[in-house]
Amino acid sequence: ASDVYKRQISFTLMAVSGRELFSSLDTFEIMLYRSLVGIFLVLSFGKYFNTLHQIRVENLSLHFIRNISHFVGQNFWFYAIAFIPFSQLFAFEFSTPLFIVFLAPFFLGEVLTKEKLFAAAIGFFGIMLVARLDLNTISWALIVAFLLPICFAATAIATKLLTRNFSLTCILFWLVIMQTLFSLICVGYDFDIKIPSKSDCPFLLVVSITGLKALSL
């Protein structure tokens, strides 16, 4: 339970910081600078805890699937927080386990029981109550907010598969490396990359630390 609370606190701090950053940086730029800080953090902690030797160049295709799913979902997340209330965003985000219920039988070999289906249905109904959607005011932000838990569910499934053979240091290393490359491609297509201001730096640091913290819980 404590890990759940820590994860919620991390996402809340990341949401507040991400909304502040969106006024000066786009989602790809936020992801780029977050990933660059993440590289420093992962290598520093890996050095401190003597786990850098655990980084392996194996099964990069699964790392790629995990990280592209997370990259898309996280960009959706940063975009949505700028335009919809936190209550709606977190309601959609917390529907991730519902999608995992349906994906797990195909990728993890878990059994989809009637009890799980019933719990998923109740959970979906509760999420719709919390989100309080108005079909007359559907926006792109709401659409991506609805799609992001699908991306996060795919990320969770891939992470579960990776943890069978790879350490946390290895998984986080390829996370920050691949997402730095994804961000560079997306943000640099027009050769116009904004440099964060001094006032942006504290929020970028919070986003970077809380992002890695949430993923490690």
Legacy VTK file of the C-alpha trace (Angstrom):
# vtk DataFile Version 3.0
C-alpha trace
ASCII
DATASET POLYDATA
POINTS 217 float
0.000 0.000 0.000
2.870 2.370 0.805
4.239 1.942 -2.736
0.833 2.867 -4.147
0.766 6.070 -2.097
4.338 6.931 -3.093
3.453 6.345 -6.736
0.406 8.605 -6.431
2.485 11.348 -4.790
5.091 11.047 -7.557
2.471 11.356 -10.304
0.816 14.296 -8.536
4.097 16.207 -8.256
4.897 15.336 -11.873
1.467 16.562 -12.997
1.821 19.920 -11.233
5.341 20.406 -12.601
4.325 19.252 -16.082
1.489 21.760 -16.221
3.889 24.547 -15.263
6.369 23.478 -17.959
3.743 23.287 -20.713
3.537 27.084 -20.820
7.094 27.273 -22.201
7.938 23.788 -23.553
5.975 21.304 -25.652
5.536 17.671 -24.606
8.441 16.401 -26.730
10.789 18.994 -25.236
9.676 18.089 -21.723
10.352 14.422 -22.483
13.747 15.259 -24.001
15.041 17.194 -21.009
13.479 14.740 -18.586
15.263 11.868 -20.338
18.604 13.705 -20.379
18.371 14.319 -16.635
17.257 10.703 -16.306
20.455 9.458 -17.982
22.528 11.312 -15.389
20.383 9.989 -12.517
20.383 6.363 -13.686
24.147 6.319 -14.280
24.810 8.073 -10.967
22.675 5.685 -8.923
24.002 2.728 -10.896
27.541 3.814 -10.040
26.671 4.406 -6.383
24.932 1.031 -5.934
27.419 -0.772 -8.197
24.747 -2.038 -10.600
26.027 -0.646 -13.910
27.389 -4.083 -14.807
23.780 -5.298 -14.925
23.115 -3.278 -18.106
22.901 -5.742 -20.989
22.457 -5.387 -24.740
19.887 -8.143 -25.114
16.247 -8.308 -26.185
16.286 -4.669 -27.288
13.128 -5.291 -29.313
11.138 -5.790 -26.092
12.816 -2.746 -24.533
11.818 -0.818 -27.672
8.165 -1.920 -27.418
8.088 -1.021 -23.741
9.665 2.380 -24.247
7.751 3.437 -27.351
4.492 2.554 -25.560
5.573 4.562 -22.545
6.823 7.440 -24.694
3.496 7.775 -26.517
1.497 7.408 -23.302
3.646 9.908 -21.424
3.335 12.496 -24.204
-0.432 11.992 -24.129
-0.264 12.461 -20.350
1.715 15.725 -20.495
-0.596 17.055 -23.220
-3.747 16.154 -21.290
-2.680 17.767 -18.010
-2.493 21.133 -19.727
-6.146 21.094 -20.810
-8.257 18.880 -18.536
-8.749 18.772 -14.740
-6.435 16.533 -12.730
-9.453 14.558 -11.517
-10.311 13.491 -15.070
-6.697 12.760 -15.977
-6.096 10.557 -12.937
-9.440 8.816 -13.427
-8.390 7.745 -16.919
-4.846 6.938 -15.813
-6.078 4.676 -13.026
-8.024 2.666 -15.607
-4.689 1.175 -16.701
-5.204 -2.005 -14.605
-8.485 -2.606 -16.429
-6.678 -2.808 -19.756
-3.986 -4.987 -18.194
-6.727 -7.464 -17.244
-7.557 -7.935 -20.932
-3.949 -7.908 -22.199
-2.437 -10.220 -19.568
-4.018 -13.456 -20.904
-2.450 -12.858 -24.338
1.050 -11.840 -23.220
1.514 -13.210 -19.688
-0.577 -16.353 -19.898
-2.876 -15.275 -17.068
-6.441 -16.570 -16.923
-9.273 -14.117 -17.597
-11.925 -15.158 -15.075
-15.517 -14.011 -14.610
-14.470 -12.369 -11.358
-11.834 -10.286 -13.147
-14.312 -9.282 -15.831
-16.860 -8.257 -13.197
-14.248 -6.260 -11.259
-13.108 -4.568 -14.499
-16.699 -3.618 -15.363
-17.276 -2.138 -11.900
-13.967 -0.293 -12.122
-14.799 1.150 -15.556
-18.198 2.322 -14.311
-16.552 4.014 -11.324
-14.002 5.737 -13.542
-16.749 7.117 -15.761
-18.499 8.497 -12.679
-15.343 10.232 -11.479
-14.450 11.572 -14.946
-17.973 12.989 -15.459
-17.630 13.121 -19.218
-19.769 15.526 -21.202
-20.165 14.123 -24.718
-20.899 17.635 -25.978
-17.452 18.889 -24.980
-15.183 16.109 -26.244
-11.719 17.494 -27.026
-8.394 16.136 -28.215
-7.151 16.312 -24.629
-9.948 13.993 -23.487
-9.316 11.626 -26.395
-5.611 11.268 -25.599
-6.447 10.964 -21.891
-8.667 8.010 -22.773
-5.931 6.438 -24.920
-3.026 6.892 -22.502
-3.996 4.011 -20.147
-3.849 1.636 -23.126
-0.242 2.747 -23.698
0.556 2.426 -19.995
-1.021 -1.041 -19.912
1.208 -2.153 -22.790
4.161 -0.642 -20.914
3.258 -2.577 -17.757
2.964 -5.860 -19.657
6.345 -5.341 -21.351
7.906 -4.338 -18.023
6.580 -7.515 -16.402
8.215 -9.567 -19.146
11.490 -7.649 -18.858
11.731 -8.044 -15.074
11.930 -11.798 -15.552
15.424 -11.429 -17.009
16.644 -7.866 -16.471
17.410 -5.710 -13.439
15.796 -2.364 -12.645
19.013 -0.547 -13.577
19.044 -2.188 -17.004
15.365 -1.424 -17.655
15.687 2.227 -16.573
18.908 2.667 -18.563
17.282 1.655 -21.834
14.229 3.709 -20.869
16.150 6.988 -20.656
18.426 6.192 -23.626
15.632 5.214 -26.015
13.308 7.993 -24.928
16.066 10.542 -25.408
16.385 9.330 -29.011
12.595 9.316 -29.531
12.377 12.854 -28.140
15.250 14.134 -30.278
13.569 12.795 -33.410
10.209 14.336 -32.532
11.465 17.662 -31.230
14.204 18.176 -33.784
12.279 17.617 -37.005
11.891 21.379 -37.458
15.343 22.214 -35.994
13.644 24.394 -33.381
14.440 23.092 -29.895
13.658 25.469 -27.043
16.179 25.788 -24.245
14.552 25.683 -20.788
14.760 28.866 -18.738
16.131 29.029 -15.209
12.574 29.015 -13.869
11.877 25.793 -15.802
14.828 23.878 -14.344
13.334 23.100 -10.892
10.175 21.732 -12.521
12.229 19.653 -14.978
14.176 18.196 -12.066
10.945 17.297 -10.263
9.508 15.724 -13.424
12.684 13.695 -13.947
12.998 12.428 -10.372
9.311 11.663 -9.847
9.067 9.978 -13.260
11.870 7.539 -12.485
10.606 7.094 -8.909
7.089 6.200 -10.091
8.453 3.689 -12.605
10.686 2.025 -10.012
7.880 1.393 -7.484
LINES 1 218
217 0 1 2 3 4 5 6 7 8 9 10 11 12 13 14 15 16 17 18 19 20 21 22 23 24 25 26 27 28 29 30 31 32 33 34 35 36 37 38 39 40 41 42 43 44 45 46 47 48 49 50 51 52 53 54 55 56 57 58 59 60 61 62 63 64 65 66 67 68 69 70 71 72 73 74 75 76 77 78 79 80 81 82 83 84 85 86 87 88 89 90 91 92 93 94 95 96 97 98 99 100 101 102 103 104 105 106 107 108 109 110 111 112 113 114 115 116 117 118 119 120 121 122 123 124 125 126 127 128 129 130 131 132 133 134 135 136 137 138 139 140 141 142 143 144 145 146 147 148 149 150 151 152 153 154 155 156 157 158 159 160 161 162 163 164 165 166 167 168 169 170 171 172 173 174 175 176 177 178 179 180 181 182 183 184 185 186 187 188 189 190 191 192 193 194 195 196 197 198 199 200 201 202 203 204 205 206 207 208 209 210 211 212 213 214 215 216
